[in-house]
Amino acid sequence: MAKTMFITQEGPANALALNKDNTQVVIAGRNVFKVFNIEEEELVETCNLRVGKNLNHLNFSCNDVAWSTNEDHILATAATNGAVVMWNLNRQSRSKQEHVFVDHKRTVNKVSFHSIEPSRLISGSQDGTMKTFDLRIKEATRTFYSNTESVRDVQFSPHSQHNFAAVSENGSVQLWDVRRPDKCYHQFTAHSGPIFACDWHPEHAWLATASRDKTIKVWDLVNKPAVEFTINTIASVGRVKWRPQRTYHIASVALVVDCSVNVWDVRRPYIPFASFNEHKDVATGIAWRGHPHTFLSTSRDCTLYHHLFKDATRPASKANPQGVAFNSRGDLAYACKANNNLLAKSGKTAANSRRSDQSSDEFVQASSHMHWYNKKMNLENIWFVGCASQYLLSGRPLPDLCDHNAAVAENLGRTTVSLVWRMIKILYAPRLGDFGLQMGAKGDGEREGGGTLKDKSDKDGESDKKVGVEEREGEGSSEEGNKKSKRQLRLEDLKTGTDSMGDFFFGDGEMDPLSMDFERGNSVGLCVDIITHDWTLPIEAFPLRHEIQDSSPPPEQLNNDSPEPSDETQLLTIEDPPSSLLTVNWVTRAPMWDSAGVMCAALRHHANAGDVQTCASVLIALGEKRRSLSHVLDEAIQEHWLTAYIDILTRHQLWDVATQVIQLSWIASVYQLNQQSTLVNLCCTKCNKTLLRSGWLCDSCRSVECAVCSVCHKVVKGLYSWCQGCAHGGHMKHIQEWLENYSECPAGCGHQCEYT
């Protein structure tokens, strides 16, 4: 029995074909065109067709190759220069080129021989036409106009000698009768993207189509075209071929990404029945050897492989039999692998629970148990939707936003989130009146020129207090005198236990012992001047318990050898009374508190708890103040929170809130989400070409049929509803009423329309 084998060539091949006995294979590409014998142990090259002198080498650059269904020596190729070339392997000369048809204007994509009449050949071209050739008279006998941009594949039907199918780049399928070249007898839109290949089922009236939309569809063409099966793949599909003697098996190769040759069971559309992973690049062609156990494939990796089906891998055997999923209501579904012992106890034999043999044509059997958990109270959705709908993220001052959002969170039972909003208000939106701060020249006490201070807080009717007048007169208007008068003013207040400047004082160029520091953003902290001031508590603050009898001088007067303090650190003393029991010479400056670290820690805590809503909402509400977090919270984390919040909002169908979040975003990758194109192109219902202008006139066929309602056959002047599959439509009300009773298009095209 043959084995899996391969041979390497000097260039990649675009297609391959087998002779009628399946003993020889030909491969063709841009730089390779050879014939091989298929033997038991190897592939043997028998003919290299890229030889000869004074020949047009563009004729050797092939997109497709076909072997005559009746003659072992006749080949046909589709050239990239628009030629259809006939080859005769029995010619005695080195050049085997028999005849060149130059009827097409652009690249030929496909050639195919008739299964019953071997002298009839059909081709499909990039120029949008199909042509049939009579090899006996070496002429093109008929031309079929598809009215599309290009024809990607064309195949004679094995069930009717007069019919063939053609697939186009606009996603449509056309069914033709060779006796009526003026118009196809049926046309329908099969895919949302270009169709690259098709293949007739050898037994049933099924047509398989492969598209760039990553699907393979099987159409039942007995009556009106209807989708029988749909296979979902991971990449665009380039070729498809039905497996002989297996009703539901079809092979496919991808155009990109996937290098495997996959064989699908159309009844199981989401995982391949078998896979062949020998190729290192995407495969370009497949051909079965007349029976279901061997086939050949070629690839861009310059190899030609002969595969045995028994060597295939079964992806289903490697599939994970366990899974978990949530629905929109929060319910949990869990599937796990069934225990074989439990199956045996339930009456099932071990043979039924075992996986199928790799060489069999049966599905890989896998048994699983499904567990369903209902979430009776979905409180999370309640507070999430409530907060998202009621939060205010912009349009008001930050304190108002914080108050409003804190109240919303509190009403929904989110106490911790409410505290976060109140903390933001305290940290980033302080009100000076809350701390009793008086800034500037005006406040509770007003300073006037000459050193007069008005104390408006004096409720006993005292008016202006003249303090330090003599000192200011002695010093004149010098800066040193002004500083001295200010110091003495504060000392007088300390003596009397009152502060005529309020709780805090903001001097010109100097700072009081207790002052508020606003240097770093909106951070609030206490700061003490450690250089310019020392102060002494009055003796009245500490009443003596007994009279001091010893007349010895206090310790402060004994130490007379201490150096004189400098002007900058000179201690302020009080002349009357001269002494005190407690002297404070040095007060440590309180360290600056950075609120960014605390804010970042709070947001990360909520993010780790799954509450990304709070993180994103806080960052948006902060506005420009969020820049203070940039050194502890990088932009990647912020982007992750925003995109996660937008994703959750869309799952809850809160489209307006998601749009608001996108608009208020400060990250380019986020606010560009709603700037992507939403253009939807309309196509003409007559010629299927795209409408280039805003009106209903088609520039290709000059028709206005697309503006006519398919139900009432009148011009639509209001809202227009149309099917993206077949392009037919009409008045929205008429289309809706029609599809409530019928599933097919009202225009009679046979498409299964759906109103959403």
TAQUIMO-V504697 format. One record per backbone hydrogen bond with DSSP energy under -0.5 kcal/mol. NH is the residue of the N-H (numbers start at 1). CO is the residue of the C=O. E is the energy in kcal/mol with one decimal. If there is no record, write none. Layout:
# TAQUIMO-V504697
nh=[NH | NH]
co=[CO | CO]
e=[E | E]
This chain:
# TAQUIMO-V504697
nh=[3 | 5 | 7 | 9 | 13 | 14 | 15 | 17 | 19 | 22 | 25 | 26 | 27 | 28 | 29 | 31 | 34 | 35 | 36 | 37 | 38 | 39 | 39 | 44 | 44 | 45 | 46 | 47 | 49 | 49 | 50 | 51 | 57 | 59 | 60 | 61 | 62 | 62 | 63 | 64 | 66 | 68 | 74 | 75 | 75 | 76 | 77 | 78 | 79 | 79 | 80 | 82 | 84 | 85 | 85 | 86 | 87 | 88 | 89 | 89 | 91 | 98 | 99 | 101 | 102 | 104 | 108 | 109 | 109 | 110 | 112 | 114 | 114 | 118 | 120 | 121 | 121 | 122 | 123 | 124 | 125 | 126 | 128 | 130 | 131 | 132 | 133 | 134 | 135 | 135 | 138 | 139 | 141 | 141 | 142 | 144 | 145 | 146 | 146 | 151 | 152 | 152 | 153 | 155 | 157 | 163 | 164 | 165 | 166 | 167 | 168 | 169 | 171 | 173 | 174 | 175 | 176 | 178 | 180 | 183 | 185 | 186 | 188 | 190 | 190 | 191 | 195 | 196 | 196 | 197 | 199 | 201 | 206 | 207 | 208 | 209 | 210 | 211 | 212 | 214 | 216 | 217 | 218 | 219 | 219 | 220 | 221 | 221 | 226 | 228 | 229 | 231 | 232 | 233 | 233 | 237 | 238 | 239 | 241 | 243 | 246 | 249 | 250 | 251 | 252 | 253 | 254 | 255 | 256 | 258 | 259 | 261 | 262 | 262 | 263 | 264 | 264 | 266 | 266 | 268 | 271 | 273 | 274 | 275 | 276 | 284 | 285 | 287 | 289 | 294 | 295 | 296 | 297 | 298 | 299 | 300 | 302 | 304 | 305 | 306 | 307 | 307 | 309 | 311 | 312 | 313 | 315 | 316 | 317 | 318 | 318 | 319 | 321 | 323 | 325 | 327 | 330 | 332 | 333 | 334 | 335 | 336 | 338 | 343 | 344 | 345 | 346 | 347 | 348 | 353 | 354 | 360 | 365 | 369 | 371 | 373 | 376 | 378 | 379 | 382 | 383 | 384 | 385 | 386 | 387 | 388 | 389 | 390 | 391 | 393 | 401 | 402 | 403 | 404 | 405 | 406 | 407 | 408 | 409 | 410 | 411 | 412 | 413 | 414 | 415 | 418 | 419 | 420 | 421 | 422 | 423 | 424 | 425 | 426 | 427 | 428 | 429 | 432 | 434 | 435 | 435 | 436 | 436 | 437 | 439 | 446 | 447 | 448 | 451 | 453 | 454 | 455 | 456 | 456 | 458 | 459 | 461 | 465 | 466 | 467 | 472 | 473 | 474 | 475 | 476 | 478 | 482 | 483 | 484 | 485 | 486 | 487 | 488 | 489 | 490 | 491 | 492 | 493 | 494 | 495 | 496 | 497 | 498 | 502 | 505 | 507 | 507 | 509 | 512 | 515 | 515 | 517 | 518 | 521 | 523 | 525 | 527 | 529 | 535 | 537 | 541 | 542 | 549 | 557 | 558 | 559 | 560 | 570 | 572 | 575 | 584 | 585 | 594 | 595 | 597 | 598 | 599 | 600 | 601 | 602 | 603 | 604 | 605 | 606 | 607 | 608 | 609 | 610 | 611 | 612 | 615 | 616 | 617 | 618 | 619 | 620 | 621 | 622 | 623 | 623 | 625 | 626 | 627 | 628 | 629 | 630 | 632 | 633 | 638 | 639 | 640 | 641 | 642 | 643 | 644 | 645 | 646 | 647 | 648 | 649 | 650 | 651 | 652 | 653 | 654 | 655 | 658 | 659 | 660 | 661 | 662 | 663 | 664 | 665 | 665 | 670 | 671 | 672 | 673 | 675 | 676 | 681 | 684 | 688 | 691 | 692 | 698 | 702 | 707 | 708 | 709 | 710 | 713 | 716 | 717 | 721 | 723 | 727 | 730 | 732 | 735 | 736 | 737 | 738 | 739 | 740 | 741 | 741 | 742 | 745 | 748 | 753 | 753 | 756]
co=[40 | 306 | 304 | 302 | 299 | 28 | 28 | 26 | 24 | 19 | 36 | 17 | 34 | 15 | 32 | 12 | 27 | 47 | 25 | 44 | 23 | 37 | 42 | 37 | 42 | 43 | 35 | 35 | 33 | 47 | 33 | 49 | 55 | 56 | 57 | 58 | 29 | 60 | 78 | 78 | 76 | 74 | 71 | 73 | 87 | 66 | 85 | 64 | 77 | 83 | 61 | 79 | 101 | 77 | 83 | 99 | 75 | 96 | 73 | 87 | 88 | 86 | 86 | 84 | 100 | 82 | 79 | 107 | 124 | 124 | 122 | 117 | 120 | 116 | 117 | 119 | 133 | 112 | 131 | 110 | 129 | 107 | 125 | 144 | 123 | 142 | 121 | 139 | 119 | 133 | 134 | 134 | 132 | 139 | 132 | 130 | 181 | 128 | 144 | 125 | 150 | 167 | 167 | 165 | 163 | 160 | 176 | 155 | 174 | 153 | 172 | 150 | 168 | 188 | 166 | 186 | 164 | 162 | 177 | 180 | 175 | 175 | 173 | 171 | 188 | 171 | 168 | 194 | 210 | 210 | 208 | 206 | 204 | 219 | 199 | 217 | 197 | 215 | 194 | 211 | 231 | 209 | 229 | 207 | 217 | 226 | 205 | 219 | 220 | 218 | 218 | 216 | 269 | 214 | 231 | 211 | 253 | 253 | 251 | 249 | 243 | 246 | 264 | 241 | 262 | 239 | 260 | 236 | 236 | 256 | 257 | 276 | 252 | 260 | 274 | 250 | 262 | 248 | 264 | 265 | 268 | 263 | 263 | 313 | 261 | 298 | 298 | 296 | 294 | 291 | 307 | 287 | 305 | 285 | 303 | 282 | 299 | 7 | 297 | 5 | 295 | 305 | 293 | 308 | 309 | 275 | 313 | 272 | 314 | 314 | 315 | 316 | 319 | 335 | 333 | 331 | 327 | 373 | 325 | 371 | 323 | 369 | 367 | 339 | 340 | 341 | 342 | 344 | 343 | 349 | 350 | 357 | 363 | 336 | 334 | 332 | 374 | 376 | 377 | 378 | 379 | 380 | 381 | 382 | 383 | 384 | 385 | 386 | 387 | 391 | 397 | 398 | 399 | 400 | 401 | 402 | 403 | 404 | 405 | 406 | 407 | 408 | 410 | 409 | 413 | 414 | 415 | 416 | 417 | 418 | 419 | 420 | 421 | 422 | 423 | 424 | 425 | 430 | 431 | 431 | 432 | 432 | 433 | 432 | 437 | 454 | 441 | 452 | 448 | 465 | 446 | 453 | 444 | 454 | 455 | 457 | 458 | 453 | 464 | 465 | 468 | 469 | 470 | 471 | 472 | 475 | 478 | 479 | 480 | 481 | 482 | 483 | 484 | 485 | 486 | 487 | 488 | 489 | 490 | 491 | 492 | 493 | 493 | 499 | 514 | 505 | 510 | 507 | 505 | 513 | 527 | 525 | 516 | 519 | 520 | 517 | 515 | 512 | 584 | 582 | 538 | 539 | 547 | 554 | 554 | 555 | 558 | 566 | 534 | 573 | 535 | 583 | 592 | 593 | 594 | 594 | 595 | 596 | 597 | 598 | 599 | 600 | 601 | 602 | 603 | 604 | 605 | 607 | 606 | 610 | 611 | 612 | 613 | 614 | 615 | 616 | 617 | 618 | 619 | 620 | 622 | 623 | 624 | 625 | 626 | 627 | 629 | 629 | 634 | 635 | 636 | 637 | 638 | 639 | 640 | 641 | 642 | 643 | 644 | 645 | 646 | 647 | 648 | 650 | 649 | 653 | 654 | 655 | 656 | 657 | 658 | 659 | 660 | 661 | 662 | 667 | 667 | 668 | 670 | 672 | 673 | 679 | 689 | 684 | 682 | 690 | 703 | 698 | 704 | 705 | 714 | 729 | 709 | 707 | 715 | 730 | 728 | 723 | 721 | 719 | 731 | 732 | 733 | 734 | 735 | 736 | 737 | 738 | 738 | 751 | 745 | 743 | 751 | 754]
e=[-0.7 | -1.8 | -1.7 | -3.3 | -1.0 | -2.4 | -1.7 | -1.9 | -1.7 | -1.3 | -2.2 | -2.5 | -2.3 | -2.2 | -2.4 | -0.5 | -1.7 | -2.6 | -3.0 | -3.5 | -2.7 | -0.8 | -2.1 | -2.3 | -0.5 | -0.5 | -2.9 | -1.5 | -2.3 | -0.6 | -0.6 | -1.6 | -0.9 | -1.6 | -1.2 | -0.8 | -1.9 | -1.1 | -3.4 | -1.0 | -2.7 | -2.4 | -0.7 | -0.5 | -2.3 | -2.2 | -2.1 | -2.4 | -0.6 | -2.7 | -2.2 | -1.3 | -2.5 | -1.9 | -0.5 | -3.6 | -2.5 | -3.0 | -2.8 | -0.5 | -1.3 | -3.2 | -1.2 | -3.3 | -0.5 | -0.7 | -2.0 | -0.5 | -2.2 | -1.7 | -2.2 | -0.6 | -2.0 | -0.8 | -1.9 | -0.5 | -2.1 | -2.4 | -2.1 | -2.2 | -2.1 | -3.4 | -1.3 | -2.4 | -1.6 | -1.9 | -3.2 | -2.6 | -2.7 | -0.7 | -1.6 | -1.3 | -2.4 | -0.6 | -1.0 | -3.5 | -0.6 | -2.3 | -0.6 | -2.6 | -0.6 | -2.1 | -1.2 | -2.4 | -2.5 | -1.0 | -1.6 | -2.6 | -2.4 | -2.2 | -2.0 | -1.7 | -1.2 | -3.2 | -2.8 | -3.1 | -2.7 | -3.0 | -2.5 | -0.6 | -1.4 | -1.4 | -2.1 | -2.4 | -0.6 | -1.9 | -2.0 | -0.5 | -2.2 | -1.3 | -1.8 | -2.7 | -2.2 | -2.0 | -2.7 | -2.6 | -2.5 | -1.7 | -2.2 | -0.8 | -2.3 | -2.1 | -2.7 | -2.7 | -0.6 | -3.1 | -2.5 | -0.7 | -1.2 | -3.7 | -1.3 | -3.3 | -1.7 | -2.7 | -0.5 | -2.2 | -2.7 | -1.4 | -2.3 | -2.3 | -1.4 | -1.0 | -2.0 | -3.5 | -2.5 | -1.7 | -0.5 | -2.6 | -0.6 | -3.1 | -0.5 | -2.2 | -2.0 | -0.6 | -3.1 | -3.4 | -0.5 | -2.6 | -0.6 | -2.8 | -0.7 | -1.9 | -2.0 | -2.5 | -1.9 | -2.9 | -1.3 | -2.0 | -1.9 | -0.8 | -1.4 | -2.7 | -2.0 | -1.7 | -1.4 | -2.2 | -1.1 | -2.3 | -2.9 | -3.5 | -3.0 | -0.5 | -3.0 | -1.6 | -1.5 | -2.6 | -0.7 | -0.5 | -1.3 | -0.6 | -1.1 | -0.8 | -0.6 | -2.2 | -2.1 | -1.6 | -1.8 | -2.6 | -2.8 | -3.2 | -2.9 | -2.3 | -3.0 | -1.8 | -2.2 | -2.1 | -1.6 | -1.3 | -2.4 | -1.0 | -1.2 | -1.4 | -0.5 | -3.0 | -3.4 | -3.4 | -0.9 | -0.7 | -1.3 | -1.1 | -2.4 | -2.3 | -2.5 | -2.2 | -2.6 | -2.6 | -2.3 | -1.9 | -2.5 | -0.5 | -2.1 | -2.6 | -2.4 | -2.6 | -2.7 | -2.4 | -2.0 | -2.1 | -2.5 | -2.3 | -2.3 | -1.4 | -1.4 | -3.0 | -1.2 | -2.0 | -2.1 | -1.6 | -1.8 | -2.0 | -2.4 | -2.1 | -1.8 | -1.8 | -2.4 | -2.9 | -1.4 | -0.5 | -1.4 | -0.6 | -1.1 | -0.6 | -0.6 | -1.9 | -0.5 | -0.9 | -0.9 | -2.5 | -1.5 | -1.0 | -2.1 | -0.6 | -1.3 | -0.8 | -1.0 | -0.9 | -0.6 | -1.5 | -0.5 | -0.9 | -1.9 | -2.4 | -2.4 | -2.1 | -1.2 | -1.0 | -1.9 | -2.3 | -2.2 | -2.5 | -2.0 | -2.2 | -2.6 | -2.1 | -2.0 | -2.3 | -2.4 | -1.8 | -2.2 | -2.2 | -2.2 | -0.9 | -1.5 | -1.6 | -0.5 | -0.6 | -0.8 | -1.1 | -0.7 | -0.6 | -1.1 | -2.0 | -0.6 | -1.0 | -2.3 | -0.7 | -1.7 | -0.5 | -1.0 | -1.1 | -1.8 | -1.5 | -0.6 | -1.5 | -0.9 | -1.1 | -1.7 | -0.7 | -0.7 | -0.6 | -1.3 | -0.7 | -0.6 | -0.7 | -0.6 | -0.7 | -2.5 | -2.7 | -2.2 | -2.1 | -2.2 | -2.5 | -2.0 | -1.9 | -2.3 | -2.7 | -1.3 | -1.5 | -2.8 | -1.2 | -1.0 | -2.4 | -2.5 | -2.4 | -2.0 | -2.0 | -2.5 | -2.0 | -0.7 | -0.8 | -1.7 | -1.5 | -1.6 | -1.4 | -1.9 | -1.5 | -1.5 | -2.1 | -1.5 | -2.6 | -2.2 | -2.3 | -2.3 | -2.7 | -2.1 | -2.2 | -2.5 | -2.2 | -2.1 | -2.3 | -2.2 | -1.7 | -1.6 | -1.2 | -2.9 | -1.3 | -2.2 | -2.4 | -2.0 | -2.4 | -2.1 | -2.3 | -2.1 | -0.5 | -0.8 | -1.3 | -2.4 | -1.2 | -1.9 | -1.3 | -0.7 | -0.5 | -3.0 | -1.5 | -3.2 | -0.6 | -2.2 | -1.3 | -1.5 | -1.7 | -3.0 | -2.3 | -1.5 | -3.0 | -0.5 | -2.8 | -2.6 | -2.1 | -2.6 | -1.0 | -2.8 | -2.3 | -2.3 | -2.4 | -2.4 | -0.9 | -0.6 | -1.4 | -2.2 | -1.9 | -1.5 | -0.8 | -1.3 | -0.6]
